[in-house]
Amino acid sequence: MTRKSCFHKTLHNNTDDKAPALPSSNPARDGERPRCPATAITGHAKRTGRPGARDNAGRFRSGRAAWPAGEALFPPLTEAVCRDLEGFIKVLHAVRPLSASHRRFLPDDVAALSRILTTERTNLAHPYWSRPGFISAYLYYFLPWNLVRFARLLSALPLLPTAGGDERPLLVDIGSGPLTVPIALWLARPDLRKSPIRVLAQDKASQPLAFGRALFEALGQMKGSPVWQVETIHSSLSSLPRQVRMLCDDGGKGGACRPWLVTAANVLNEYCGGRSQKMRGSGFRASDGDDGEGNSLAGERVSIAMEAALEDVLEAILPVLAASASSLSEEEAGTAKTAPAALFIEPGTRLGGKIIMRMRRLAIQAGLSVLAPCTHSSSCPLHEGRGGRTWCHYTFDTEGAPSWLQRLSAEAGLSKAALSLTPVLLSTRVTSQSNAGDADLPARVISSPFAVPGLAGKARYACTHEGLVLLEDAFALASGTRLPISIPAKAKRDAKSRVPVIPAPRTVTGKACSERRPRG
């Protein structure tokens, strides 16, 4: 049985002192520093320290990478994309100019909206898009941070829009808001900007869609390049299959199209929250739900509501994917280039992680395969309760974030040391699985580094088709790294988690990097 999980890794913030200062507000505090629950599955205490220092086993941590670099899930953004993100402030000024008064209170509005979206989620019943201060806070803070997050992810995912014939690839974005996903994809993938992609953006509120369209067009004007054609629909999710069918059948001015990718970012938690509010008659909290620690009636009802909400989402997107897949030839249907896919992204919180784990399980039961970041479509060990209190998410640094955005974050008291996401990319294409005993077994690094008695350096957990494994001396591997491994026939088992321990690869000298002794 395959095991998949993710843990936090605390990284340093990347600031730019040359950024123009924003008006002072609250003193800076690291309000979104991720926790590191490495002990939840292992029982090992998380320890920190510089490379080359002694670990708790008395061995010395390697000062250099003991493993190959692997394939990054969140590669650094190119200089061109970073410049585009830095220049996005001009786009915001063009669409949502701020008066001196609004600029002065912007950090306070950002901090207030952050509380509503996190610790004070009961206030989500009141639409924040109706308050001018919150509109500016969302557009100047939450939107650009999401662009940074999504751009890092989208730059590495296997997304190749090919519709075939005269049909144009259609991107269907659910709960699109200000078109965050289409804009992030356009920014992150310059190679796709000239592709004849059409965008169908759906949201239950019309105002954010209008802002998104204006921002997208202003971005194209700033770059001197036309952006993708956008159609917006202000409707409920249940009407999505009909809206997509009408657009694809009619084509309109944009010509014939076929669904290529369905996306939903930071949306599932709102659907689950709405369902839970109806069932409980009170506000939905991020800490609610089935976390494996209790069997309260409230938790069970929230769990049922979450399941029902996710089934509603699948019920809306499966016909869209099926209709697109049915028009493909047998040869086309088996390739990643043409098979339609669905991408779900949630915040790297406990709630977001559990929602994605549930959606993954339901989607597999419905016949979909997992393309990324999982290396397999087997069951998730965290969803089975094998990970204790941990939840699925990946953490990465803030590299590529605009200097003006980092300065605003500090002024709002929300300086960021790291960013996190919980994504899953699904497809109608049947994916192949690695077999037991394969020499090159794909593995995905899923935890922060921690010391393990008896092992060299800092270890990290990784997920494979064969289950969880423990990588020795893996301090230098980043969260989400994909690399090939091989599990020894008689692998040593970790004393706490009982998973196989994979020794660090040997160097050209024949000695493991982690086994070097200090001079003298």
C-alpha positions as CSV (number, residue, x, y, z in Angstrom):
1,M,0.0,0.0,0.0
2,T,1.3,3.4,-0.9
3,R,1.9,6.1,1.5
4,K,1.7,9.9,0.9
5,S,2.2,12.7,3.3
6,C,3.6,16.1,3.7
7,F,5.2,18.1,6.5
8,H,6.3,21.7,7.1
9,K,9.8,23.0,6.5
10,T,10.6,26.4,8.0
11,L,12.5,28.6,5.6
12,H,13.9,32.1,5.7
13,N,12.1,35.1,4.3
14,N,13.5,36.7,1.2
15,T,13.3,40.5,1.5
16,D,14.5,43.4,-0.6
17,D,15.5,46.5,1.3
18,K,15.1,48.6,-1.8
19,A,11.4,48.1,-1.9
20,P,9.4,51.4,-1.4
21,A,8.1,51.7,2.1
22,L,4.4,51.6,2.8
23,P,2.8,53.6,5.6
24,S,3.5,52.1,9.0
25,S,0.8,50.2,10.8
26,N,1.2,47.3,13.2
27,P,4.6,46.1,14.2
28,A,5.8,43.2,12.1
29,R,5.3,39.7,13.4
30,D,5.6,36.4,11.7
31,G,1.9,35.6,11.7
32,E,2.1,32.7,9.2
33,R,5.2,30.8,10.2
34,P,4.4,27.1,9.7
35,R,4.7,24.6,12.4
36,C,6.8,21.5,12.0
37,P,4.9,18.5,13.2
38,A,7.6,16.0,12.5
39,T,6.9,14.1,15.7
40,A,3.3,13.3,14.8
41,I,4.1,10.2,12.7
42,T,7.6,9.4,14.0
43,G,7.8,10.2,17.6
44,H,11.2,11.7,16.9
45,A,12.0,15.1,18.3
46,K,12.7,17.7,15.7
47,R,16.1,19.3,16.1
48,T,17.8,22.1,14.3
49,G,21.4,23.1,13.8
50,R,23.9,24.0,11.2
51,P,25.3,21.4,8.8
52,G,28.5,19.9,10.1
53,A,27.4,19.9,13.8
54,R,26.8,16.8,15.8
55,D,23.3,15.3,15.7
56,N,21.6,13.5,18.7
57,A,23.2,10.2,17.6
58,G,26.7,11.7,18.0
59,R,27.3,11.6,14.3
60,F,28.1,14.6,12.1
61,R,25.6,16.1,9.7
62,S,26.8,16.4,6.2
63,G,27.7,19.9,5.0
64,R,26.8,19.0,1.4
65,A,24.0,17.2,-0.3
66,A,24.2,13.4,0.1
67,W,21.3,12.8,-2.3
68,P,21.0,13.9,-6.0
69,A,19.1,17.1,-6.5
70,G,16.0,15.4,-7.9
71,E,13.1,17.1,-9.5
72,A,11.7,20.1,-7.6
73,L,8.0,20.5,-7.1
74,F,8.4,24.3,-6.6
75,P,11.4,25.4,-8.7
76,P,12.6,29.0,-8.5
77,L,10.8,31.3,-10.8
78,T,12.7,32.7,-13.8
79,E,14.0,36.2,-13.7
80,A,11.4,37.2,-16.3
81,V,8.5,35.9,-14.2
82,C,9.9,37.6,-11.1
83,R,10.0,40.9,-13.1
84,D,6.4,40.4,-14.1
85,L,5.4,39.8,-10.5
86,E,7.3,42.9,-9.4
87,G,5.6,44.9,-12.1
88,F,2.1,43.6,-11.1
89,I,1.8,46.6,-8.7
90,K,1.4,48.8,-11.8
91,V,-1.5,46.6,-12.9
92,L,-3.1,47.0,-9.5
93,H,-2.7,50.7,-9.6
94,A,-4.3,50.8,-13.0
95,V,-7.4,48.8,-12.0
96,R,-7.7,49.7,-8.3
97,P,-5.9,53.0,-7.6
98,L,-5.5,53.9,-4.0
99,S,-6.1,57.3,-2.5
100,A,-3.6,58.5,0.2
101,S,-6.2,57.6,2.9
102,H,-6.8,54.1,1.5
103,R,-3.0,53.5,1.2
104,R,-2.5,54.6,4.8
105,F,-5.1,52.1,6.1
106,L,-4.2,49.3,3.7
107,P,-2.0,47.3,6.2
108,D,-4.8,47.4,8.8
109,D,-7.3,46.2,6.3
110,V,-5.0,43.4,5.3
111,A,-4.6,42.3,8.9
112,A,-8.3,42.4,9.5
113,L,-9.2,40.4,6.4
114,S,-6.5,37.9,7.3
115,R,-8.2,37.3,10.6
116,I,-11.6,36.8,8.9
117,L,-10.1,34.2,6.5
118,T,-8.3,32.3,9.3
119,T,-9.1,32.6,13.0
120,E,-12.5,34.4,12.6
121,R,-14.0,32.3,9.9
122,T,-17.5,32.7,11.3
123,N,-17.5,36.1,9.7
124,L,-17.2,34.5,6.2
125,A,-21.0,34.5,6.2
126,H,-20.7,38.2,5.4
127,P,-19.2,38.8,1.9
128,Y,-16.0,40.7,2.2
129,W,-16.2,41.9,-1.4
130,S,-18.9,44.4,-0.4
131,R,-16.4,46.4,1.7
132,P,-14.0,48.8,-0.2
133,G,-11.2,48.3,2.3
134,F,-11.3,44.6,2.1
135,I,-11.5,44.7,-1.7
136,S,-8.2,46.6,-1.8
137,A,-6.7,44.3,0.9
138,Y,-7.5,41.2,-1.2
139,L,-6.3,42.6,-4.5
140,Y,-3.0,44.1,-3.1
141,Y,-2.1,41.3,-0.6
142,F,-4.0,38.0,-1.0
143,L,-4.2,38.0,-4.8
144,P,-0.4,38.6,-5.3
145,W,0.7,36.1,-2.7
146,N,-1.5,33.5,-4.3
147,L,0.0,34.4,-7.6
148,V,3.5,33.7,-6.2
149,R,2.3,30.4,-4.6
150,F,0.5,29.2,-7.7
151,A,3.2,30.3,-10.1
152,R,5.8,28.3,-8.3
153,L,3.6,25.2,-8.5
154,L,2.2,25.7,-12.1
155,S,5.7,26.2,-13.5
156,A,6.5,22.6,-12.7
157,L,3.2,20.7,-13.3
158,P,2.7,18.6,-16.5
159,L,0.2,21.0,-18.1
160,L,0.2,20.8,-21.9
161,P,-2.8,22.3,-23.5
162,T,-3.6,20.3,-26.7
163,A,-7.2,20.1,-27.8
164,G,-6.7,18.7,-31.3
165,G,-7.9,19.7,-34.7
166,D,-9.5,23.1,-34.8
167,E,-10.7,23.0,-31.2
168,R,-9.2,25.3,-28.7
169,P,-8.1,24.1,-25.2
170,L,-10.6,25.4,-22.6
171,L,-9.5,26.2,-19.0
172,V,-12.5,26.0,-16.7
173,D,-11.8,27.8,-13.4
174,I,-14.3,27.1,-10.6
175,G,-14.7,29.8,-8.0
176,S,-12.4,31.9,-10.0
177,G,-12.7,35.1,-8.0
178,P,-10.4,37.7,-9.6
179,L,-9.1,35.1,-12.1
180,T,-6.2,34.1,-9.8
181,V,-5.4,30.8,-11.5
182,P,-5.6,32.0,-15.1
183,I,-3.4,35.0,-14.3
184,A,-0.9,32.8,-12.4
185,L,-0.7,30.3,-15.2
186,W,-0.2,33.0,-17.8
187,L,2.6,34.5,-15.7
188,A,4.2,31.2,-14.8
189,R,4.2,29.7,-18.2
190,P,5.4,32.2,-20.9
191,D,5.6,29.3,-23.3
192,L,1.8,29.0,-23.1
193,R,0.9,32.7,-23.6
194,K,0.5,32.3,-27.4
195,S,-1.5,29.2,-27.1
196,P,-5.1,29.6,-28.2
197,I,-6.5,28.9,-24.7
198,R,-9.9,30.0,-23.8
199,V,-10.9,30.6,-20.1
200,L,-14.3,30.0,-18.6
201,A,-14.3,31.6,-15.2
202,Q,-17.1,30.7,-12.8
203,D,-18.0,32.3,-9.5
204,K,-21.1,32.9,-7.5
205,A,-20.1,36.6,-7.1
206,S,-19.9,38.9,-10.1
207,Q,-17.7,41.6,-8.7
208,P,-14.4,39.7,-8.3
209,L,-14.9,38.3,-11.8
210,A,-15.1,41.8,-13.1
211,F,-11.9,42.8,-11.3
212,G,-10.2,39.7,-12.6
213,R,-11.0,40.4,-16.2
214,A,-9.8,44.0,-15.8
215,L,-6.6,42.9,-14.1
216,F,-5.9,40.3,-16.8
217,E,-6.4,42.8,-19.6
218,A,-4.3,45.4,-17.9
219,L,-1.5,42.8,-17.5
220,G,-1.6,42.1,-21.2
221,Q,-1.4,45.8,-21.9
222,M,1.6,46.2,-19.6
223,K,3.4,43.3,-21.3
224,G,2.3,44.4,-24.8
225,S,1.0,40.9,-25.4
226,P,-2.7,39.7,-25.8
227,V,-4.0,37.6,-23.0
228,W,-6.3,34.5,-23.3
229,Q,-9.9,35.0,-24.2
230,V,-12.0,35.0,-21.1
231,E,-15.7,34.2,-20.6
232,T,-17.2,34.7,-17.2
233,I,-20.3,33.1,-15.7
234,H,-22.0,34.3,-12.5
235,S,-23.8,31.1,-11.5
236,S,-23.9,28.2,-9.1
237,L,-21.6,25.3,-9.4
238,S,-24.4,22.9,-10.3
239,S,-25.0,24.7,-13.6
240,L,-21.3,24.4,-14.7
241,P,-21.7,21.3,-16.9
242,R,-24.5,23.0,-18.9
243,Q,-22.5,26.2,-19.2
244,V,-19.5,24.3,-20.5
245,R,-21.5,22.3,-22.9
246,M,-23.2,25.4,-24.3
247,L,-19.9,27.1,-24.8
248,C,-18.3,24.1,-26.5
249,D,-21.2,23.3,-28.7
250,D,-21.8,26.9,-29.8
251,G,-18.2,28.1,-29.8
252,G,-19.3,31.7,-30.2
253,K,-16.8,34.2,-31.5
254,G,-13.9,32.2,-30.1
255,G,-14.6,29.1,-32.2
256,A,-14.9,25.5,-31.1
257,C,-13.2,24.4,-27.9
258,R,-12.8,21.4,-25.7
259,P,-12.2,21.3,-21.9
260,W,-8.5,20.8,-21.2
261,L,-8.1,21.7,-17.5
262,V,-10.6,22.2,-14.7
263,T,-9.2,24.2,-11.7
264,A,-10.4,25.1,-8.3
265,A,-8.0,27.0,-6.0
266,N,-8.9,28.0,-2.4
267,V,-12.5,27.0,-3.2
268,L,-13.2,23.6,-1.7
269,N,-12.9,24.9,1.9
270,E,-15.6,27.4,1.2
271,Y,-18.0,24.8,-0.2
272,C,-17.2,22.5,2.8
273,G,-17.7,25.5,5.2
274,G,-21.1,26.3,3.7
275,R,-22.3,22.8,4.0
276,S,-21.1,22.6,7.6
277,Q,-22.8,25.8,8.6
278,K,-26.1,24.5,7.3
279,M,-25.7,21.2,9.2
280,R,-24.5,22.8,12.5
281,G,-26.4,26.0,12.5
282,S,-23.3,27.9,13.5
283,G,-20.0,29.1,12.0
284,F,-17.5,26.7,10.5
285,R,-14.1,26.8,12.1
286,A,-10.8,25.7,10.6
287,S,-10.2,23.4,13.5
288,D,-13.6,21.5,13.1
289,G,-13.8,18.2,11.4
290,D,-12.6,14.7,11.6
291,D,-9.0,15.0,12.8
292,G,-8.7,11.5,14.2
293,E,-8.6,12.7,17.8
294,G,-12.2,12.5,18.8
295,N,-15.6,11.1,17.9
296,S,-17.8,14.0,18.8
297,L,-21.1,14.3,17.1
298,A,-20.2,17.8,15.9
299,G,-17.0,16.4,14.3
300,E,-18.9,13.6,12.6
301,R,-21.5,16.0,11.2
302,V,-18.8,18.3,9.8
303,S,-17.1,15.2,8.3
304,I,-20.4,14.2,6.6
305,A,-20.9,17.7,5.4
306,M,-17.4,17.9,4.0
307,E,-17.8,14.6,2.1
308,A,-21.2,15.8,0.7
309,A,-19.7,19.1,-0.5
310,L,-16.8,17.4,-2.2
311,E,-19.1,15.0,-3.9
312,D,-21.1,18.0,-5.2
313,V,-17.9,19.4,-6.7
314,L,-17.1,16.1,-8.4
315,E,-20.6,15.7,-9.7
316,A,-20.1,19.1,-11.4
317,I,-16.7,18.5,-13.0
318,L,-16.9,14.8,-13.9
319,P,-19.3,15.4,-16.8
320,V,-17.0,18.1,-18.1
321,L,-14.0,15.8,-18.0
322,A,-15.9,12.8,-19.4
323,A,-17.4,14.8,-22.3
324,S,-13.9,16.0,-23.3
325,A,-12.4,12.5,-22.9
326,S,-15.1,10.8,-24.9
327,S,-14.2,13.0,-28.0
328,L,-10.6,11.8,-27.9
329,S,-9.3,8.9,-30.0
330,E,-8.1,5.8,-28.1
331,E,-4.5,6.8,-28.8
332,E,-5.1,10.4,-27.6
333,A,-7.0,9.3,-24.5
334,G,-3.9,7.5,-23.2
335,T,-1.6,10.5,-23.4
336,A,-1.0,13.3,-20.9
337,K,-1.0,15.9,-23.6
338,T,-4.6,15.5,-24.5
339,A,-6.4,13.8,-21.6
340,P,-8.4,16.4,-19.6
341,A,-7.3,17.0,-16.1
342,A,-8.5,18.7,-12.8
343,L,-6.3,20.6,-10.5
344,F,-7.3,21.4,-6.9
345,I,-5.3,23.7,-4.7
346,E,-6.0,24.4,-1.0
347,P,-4.0,26.3,1.7
348,G,-1.4,24.3,3.5
349,T,-3.5,24.2,6.7
350,R,-5.0,21.3,8.5
351,L,-8.4,22.0,7.0
352,G,-7.0,22.4,3.5
353,G,-4.9,19.2,3.7
354,K,-7.7,17.1,5.0
355,I,-10.0,18.4,2.3
356,I,-7.5,17.5,-0.5
357,M,-6.9,14.1,1.0
358,R,-10.7,13.4,0.9
359,M,-11.1,14.8,-2.6
360,R,-8.2,12.6,-3.8
361,R,-9.9,9.5,-2.4
362,L,-13.3,10.3,-3.9
363,A,-11.8,11.2,-7.3
364,I,-9.9,7.9,-7.4
365,Q,-13.1,6.0,-6.5
366,A,-14.8,7.9,-9.4
367,G,-12.2,6.6,-11.8
368,L,-9.6,9.4,-12.0
369,S,-5.9,9.0,-11.7
370,V,-3.4,11.1,-9.8
371,L,-0.7,12.8,-11.9
372,A,0.9,15.0,-9.2
373,P,2.3,15.7,-6.7
374,C,1.7,12.0,-5.7
375,T,3.9,9.5,-7.5
376,H,1.0,7.0,-7.4
377,S,-2.8,6.6,-7.2
378,S,-2.8,4.3,-4.3
379,S,-4.4,5.2,-1.0
380,C,-3.0,8.0,1.1
381,P,-1.6,6.9,4.5
382,L,-2.5,10.2,6.2
383,H,-6.1,9.8,5.2
384,E,-6.0,6.3,6.7
385,G,-4.8,7.8,10.0
386,R,-1.3,6.5,9.7
387,G,0.1,10.0,10.1
388,G,-1.3,11.0,13.5
389,R,-2.2,14.7,13.5
390,T,-0.3,15.6,10.4
391,W,-2.0,16.7,7.2
392,C,-1.1,16.8,3.5
393,H,0.8,20.0,2.5
394,Y,4.1,21.2,1.0
395,T,6.2,24.1,2.2
396,F,8.6,26.2,0.2
397,D,10.5,29.5,0.4
398,T,9.2,33.0,-0.6
399,E,11.7,33.3,-3.4
400,G,10.2,35.3,-6.3
401,A,7.8,37.4,-4.1
402,P,7.8,41.1,-5.1
403,S,9.6,43.4,-2.8
404,W,6.6,45.7,-2.5
405,L,4.4,42.7,-1.4
406,Q,6.9,41.7,1.2
407,R,7.0,45.2,2.6
408,L,3.2,45.4,2.7
409,S,3.2,42.1,4.5
410,A,5.6,43.4,7.2
411,E,3.5,46.5,7.6
412,A,0.4,44.3,8.2
413,G,2.2,42.2,10.7
414,L,2.2,39.2,8.4
415,S,5.8,38.7,7.4
416,K,6.3,35.4,5.8
417,A,9.1,33.0,6.4
418,A,7.6,30.3,4.1
419,L,4.6,29.5,1.9
420,S,2.6,26.3,1.8
421,L,0.1,24.6,-0.5
422,T,-1.9,21.4,-0.7
423,P,-2.4,20.5,-4.4
424,V,-3.5,17.5,-6.3
425,L,-3.6,17.1,-10.1
426,L,-6.1,14.4,-11.4
427,S,-6.6,13.1,-14.9
428,T,-8.9,10.8,-16.8
429,R,-5.7,9.2,-18.2
430,V,-4.8,5.8,-16.6
431,T,-1.4,6.1,-15.1
432,S,1.1,3.2,-14.7
433,Q,2.3,2.2,-11.3
434,S,5.8,1.1,-10.3
435,N,6.1,-2.5,-9.4
436,A,7.6,-3.9,-6.2
437,G,11.3,-4.4,-6.5
438,D,11.8,-1.7,-9.1
439,A,15.4,-0.4,-9.1
440,D,14.2,3.2,-9.7
441,L,11.1,3.7,-7.5
442,P,9.8,7.3,-7.7
443,A,9.7,9.0,-4.3
444,R,8.4,12.3,-3.2
445,V,10.0,14.0,-0.2
446,I,7.2,14.9,2.2
447,S,8.6,16.0,5.5
448,S,10.9,18.6,7.2
449,P,14.3,17.3,8.3
450,F,14.6,15.8,11.8
451,A,17.2,13.9,13.7
452,V,16.8,10.1,14.3
453,P,19.0,8.2,16.8
454,G,21.4,6.0,15.0
455,L,21.0,7.6,11.6
456,A,23.5,10.0,10.0
457,G,22.5,13.6,9.4
458,K,18.9,14.7,9.3
459,A,16.3,12.3,7.9
460,R,13.2,13.1,5.8
461,Y,10.2,11.0,5.0
462,A,9.3,10.2,1.3
463,C,6.3,8.6,-0.3
464,T,6.5,5.8,-2.8
465,H,4.2,3.3,-4.4
466,E,5.5,0.8,-1.8
467,G,4.6,3.2,1.1
468,L,6.5,5.6,3.3
469,V,10.3,5.4,3.5
470,L,12.8,7.3,5.6
471,L,15.7,8.9,3.7
472,E,18.9,9.1,5.7
473,D,21.0,12.3,5.6
474,A,18.4,14.1,3.4
475,F,18.8,17.6,5.0
476,A,19.5,19.2,1.6
477,L,16.4,17.8,-0.1
478,A,13.5,20.3,-0.3
479,S,9.9,19.6,0.5
480,G,8.3,18.1,-2.6
481,T,11.5,16.9,-4.3
482,R,10.9,13.9,-6.5
483,L,13.8,11.4,-7.0
484,P,14.3,7.7,-7.8
485,I,15.2,5.4,-4.9
486,S,15.5,1.7,-4.4
487,I,14.4,-0.2,-1.3
488,P,16.9,-2.8,-0.2
489,A,15.5,-6.3,0.1
490,K,16.4,-6.4,3.8
491,A,16.1,-2.7,4.6
492,K,16.5,-1.5,8.2
493,R,13.3,-0.4,9.8
494,D,12.9,2.8,11.7
495,A,12.2,2.1,15.4
496,K,9.4,4.5,15.7
497,S,7.5,4.5,12.4
498,R,8.6,1.0,11.3
499,V,9.1,2.2,7.7
500,P,12.2,1.2,5.7
501,V,15.3,3.3,6.1
502,I,17.0,4.2,2.8
503,P,20.7,4.8,3.2
504,A,22.2,7.9,1.6
505,P,23.8,7.2,-1.8
506,R,27.5,6.5,-1.9
507,T,29.9,9.1,-3.1
508,V,32.6,8.6,-5.8
509,T,35.1,7.7,-3.0
510,G,32.9,4.9,-1.8
511,K,31.9,6.4,1.5
512,A,28.6,7.9,2.4
513,C,28.6,11.7,2.6
514,S,27.2,11.5,6.1
515,E,30.0,9.3,7.4
516,R,32.8,11.9,7.1
517,R,34.5,12.7,10.3
518,P,35.8,16.1,11.3
519,R,39.5,16.8,10.8
520,G,41.7,16.6,13.9
